[in-house]
Amino acid sequence: MALVTAERELGRRLQLVQGIHWLYGAQGDAYAALLRGYESEPRPAYERARAAGPLWHSKLGVRVCTGYAPARRLLAARTADGPGEQPQSALAWDEGLPDAGELPGADQVREPAARAAERALAGLRGEVDLVASVAARVPVEVLADVHGLTGADRVRLAEACAGAAGALDAALAPPAYDDAVRLLDAVGTLRDLLGDEAARAAVVGVRAARELIAGALHALLAAPEAAAAAVREDPALLVTETLRHDPPVKLHTFSLAEEVEAAGERVAAGEQVAVLLAAANRDPEAFTTPDRFVPDRYAASGVPEPLVPAPHGVAVEAFARGQAEAVVAAVAGVGGLAAAGGLPTAAGGAVRVRRSPVTWGLERIPARVAG
């Protein structure tokens, strides 16, 4: 009986949050509309949010930040602990988990990521999906190597990571009930395999790495000349520009533990803040031609670094960056950049996951690999 009651309460909560987002979004609140996530392309939603100003109040009771400079100040501030860290949390998948342990750094993941990329790319020919074939696969294999998992445990890890893939978005965009149950079960499996401290880091880190790898691969197809030139010079340039142009975490919510002055306003301790990284990292006051993918902008000095948050308290940048750089280098080696048709080419438009306001993740990247 208690289980039935809990299930009904979960279903009611998911429906209630969906209804609130729909109502305020229909009334013109740009943040609520973004959380609804009806659009297949996220850029218009972020443009509407930026048009409301660098720092503004949403009807959802959240201070929304779209400017680079105020976002940098807010992200550097101390955050509050407790339930308020995830405003309007629809699915508290990490409830009861301790603070996350640290993810391995870039130097620790490059070699296993390179091996995983080589395995993923071996025999990859014709029309393929680079998300399923590469971006979703590599971070899981890296995590398995880091934790020394073998045999059936590696299979369980892959299944659990797939089931928990929507966790970052689920806290703000309520999933369907069956998906919510599947997600919570997957987190439980990760706790069994990795322990409580590592489970939170695994959920967040694997998704962030997947999205950064996918974003970099998408750039190789969408802007092949600029991307290829960057890979020839330094794969890190391509990855850094991906962090800015298509960040793996596009929305970060938290409560402040201290008062902060940003965009000429005071944001009080305890206020709930939503930093829209996808808007702030394209702020025209911080970046020239912000909507263009220009990797070599980071070859010059004085260019602001992309803002990368720590969702759910997990520092993801080094873990995701090391893998993305290794994958880009491996993909560039398929046939060699100098060889005609060496890089994959687009085989259709990329598809993003709807109702995923935190990651607005790439679901499919159709590509054609020569050979």
N, C-alpha and C positions, 0 to 999 in steps of 0.2 A: 504493500500500500504506500509506504514512504517513497519507493522508487517511482510509482505512478504519479504521485503528487509532485515530486521533483521534476519529472518529465513534463508535466503540464505547466509548471511554473516556468521552465525553460522556454517552452513554446510560446507562452503568453508574453514573456519578456522580449523575445526576438520579434514577435509581431508588433508589440508596442513601440519599440525603437524604430522599426521600419516605418510605422505610421507617422511618427514624429518627424522623421527625415522627409517623408513624402509631403507632409503638410507645410513645413517651413520652406522646403525647396520650391513648392508650388507658389508660395507667397513671395518668392524672389530672393531668398537667402542663398547666397552663392556657396556658402560652406555646406549647408544642408543639401543643396542640389548636388554638390560634389560627392557627398556621402551616399546619396542615392545611387550614383554611378550608372545612370542609364545610358550614357554616351559611350560609343566604342572607341573614340579618340579623346584622350584626356585634355589636350591643349586648350580647347575653348573654355573648359571649366576653370582652368587655372588663370586664363586671361580675364574671365569675369571676376574672379576673386581678386586679382591684382588691380582691376579697375576700381574696386571698392576702397583701395588705399593700402599703404604698407602695413597698417596695423588697425584693425577694426573689430567691432563687436558683432558676433553672430547671435541670432535669436536662440541658438542652442546654449547660450550662456558661456561661450568660449571666445577668447580673444584670438583673432586670426591674424597671422603675420605672413605677408607675402614679399616684403622687401629684404634684400640681402643684408644690409647693415643691421637693421633691428633683429633679424633672424639670428645673426651671428652673436649678438649680445644676449639674446634670450637663451640660445643653446649653451652659452658659456656659464649661465647662472646655475645656482644650486637648485635641484628639483626636490619636490616634497615626496615623502614616502607614503605608502598606503594606497587605498583604493582610488584616491583622486588622481593618481598618476595616469590613469587611462580614463579620461572623461567620457561619460555616457557609455561605459563599457557594456556591450551587448552580450559578449561571451568571454568571461574571465577565464581563459584557458590555462593561465599560469597561476591561478589562485592556489595558495598553499605551497608553491615552490619557493625555495630560498633564493637569495640573490644569485645571479648567474655567475658561474666560473668564467675565466677568461678563455676566449677562443685562441687557437694557435695563430701565431703571427705569419706574416707574408713569407718569411724565409723558411718557415716550417711546412708550408703547404705547397710551395712552388713545385718541388720535385714530385710529390704524389699527384699533384694536379696535372703535371706534364705527362706522367705515366697514364693517368686516367684518360686524358685527352687523346693520347695515342691509341689507347684501346677503343675509345669511342669513335675515332676517325678511321680506324682500320677497316678497309673494305666499304667505306661509306661512299657510294657512287649513285649517280642518277638523282631523282627527286627525293628529297629527305626533309624532315622537320628538325631544324637545328636546336629547338628547345628540348624535345623528347630525346633526340639522339646525343646531344652534348650538354646543354646548359643545365638540364634537370638531373643528369647522370653524374657529372663530374663531382659536384660538392658532396654528394652522398658517398661516393667511393673514397673521397679524401677523408671524410669523417670516419668511415669504417677503418681506413688505414691508421688514422691517428689514434683510434681507440683499440686497435688490434683485433677487430672483429673478423671472424672467418665463418665459412660455411653457412648454416641456416641463420645465424645471427646477422650476417650481412644482408640476407634476403629480408629478414624482419625489419632491419633498419631502413632499407629502401622502401618497403611498404609503409612503415610508420612515417617516414619523411614525406611521402606522397600524401598520406592522409592528413598530415599536419600542415600542408603547404599553404592553406588559407588562413593560418592562425593570425598573422599580422593584420590582415584585413578584417577578420571576424570580430575583433574587439570593437570596431567602429561601424562596420557594415554587416548586420546580422545575417548569417547564412541560413539556408533552409534547415529545418529541424534535423533531418537525417544527416546532412553534412556536418552539423554541429556535434551530433553524437559521434560520428566517425572521427572528427577532429579530436575530441576529448579522449576517445579510445586510443588514438595514435599517440597522443602526448603521454598517456599511461604506458604504452609500450616503450617509448623512448626513456621514460623514467626507469623502467625495468632493465633496459639494455645499458644505459649510460650512467644512471644515478640522477638524483634530483637536481644537483647543481648544474650538471652538464646538459640536462634535458632542455632547459630554457635556452641556453646558448645554442644548442643544436637546432632547435626550431627556428630561431631568429637568424642564425648564421647561414644555415643551408639555403633559406629563402633569399636572403640578401645576396649571397654568392651566385645563386641561380639567376637572379634578375640582372646582376652586373654582367655576368657572362653573356646572357641573352641580349642585353643592351649593346654590348660590344660587337657581338655577331651581327645583330641587326644593323649596326652602323657600317659594318663591312659590306653589307648588301645595299643599304640605302645611300651611302656616300662613298662608293668604292674608290674613287681617285684620292680623296682626302684621307680615307682610312688606310689605303695601301701605302701612301707616302709616309704616314705616321708609323706604320708597322716596320717599314724599311729603316726608319730612323730609330724608333724606340717604341715598343708596344705599350710602355707605360703612358705615353702621350695619348694614345687612343683610349686607354682605360680611364685616365683622368678626365678627358673630355666627356666620356660616357657618364661618369659620376655627376658631371654638371648638367649635361644635355638631357639625359634620361636616367635620373638617379634611381637606384634600386629601392630606396625608401623615400617616397614622395611626400609623405605627410607624417609628422611626428607630434604627438599630443602628450602633455604633461602638466603638472601643477608646480608653481614656483614655491621655493622655500624662502625666498627673499625678495624684497622689492627691487625692481629693475626699471631703469629709464631707457626707453627705446622709441624711436621715431617721434621724439619730442613729447612722449607721454609716459606717465608712471604706471607700471603694471605691478599691482600689489602682491605681496606674498599670499599664497593660497589661490590666486587666480589660475584658471585653467587656460592653457595656451595651445593653439594648433599652429605649428610652423609648416607652411606649405613649401617644402624644399623644391618641388618642381617649378614653383613660381619664383622663389627667391634666387635660385641658381640660374634663372634667366632674366634677372633684373637688369634692365637696360642701363641703370645708373652704375652698375658694377661691371658689366660685360659689354663689349662692343659686339654688334651683330649677334645678340644672344640666342636667336632661334636657329642660327647656322651651326652645323657641326664642324668645328675648326680645331682639330687636335693640336696643330702647331702653335696655337695661341699660348700654350704652356711651355713652348721652347723659349719664350721671352720672359724677362723678369718683370715683377710688379703686377702680374695677373693674379687676382684673388683666387684662393683655392676653393674648390667646390665644398659646400656645406654637407657634412655627412653626420647624421644623428646616431644615437645609441638606443635603438628601440628596445623597450622592456629592459633597459639597463645593460644591454649587450653591445659592446664596441665591435662593430662588424667590418670596418673599413679594411684593416690589414688582411683579415681572413679572406674577404671577398676579392680584394685587389690582387693578392698573390695568385689566386686561382685564375682570375680573368686574364692576367698578363701571361700566365703559362698557356692558357687555352688559345689566346690570340696568336701567340708565337707558334703553337702547334698547327693551328688552322692555316696560318701563312705558309707553313712548310708543306702543305698538301700540293704537290706538283711544283712547289717553288714559286715565289712571287714573280720571278723573271719569266716563268713559263706561261705561255698563252693559256688562259682558262685555269690558272693555278688556284685562284681564290674561288670559293663558292659564289654563285650568282643567284639573284632573286628568282623565284619560281612562282610568284604571287605575292599579294600583300600580307604583311604580318597581322596577326590577330591578337588582341589584348583581352584579358579576362575582365568582364564587366563586374560592377559592384565590388571593386577591389581598390578603394581609395587610398590605401597606404602604399601599395606597390604598383597598382594599375599594371599588373604583370603581363608579360608577353606569354601568350598561351601557345602560339604556333609561329614559326618562322620558316615558311616554305622556301627551300633552296634547291639549287641544282649543282651537283658536284661532278666535274668532268672526270673522265677516266673509264 
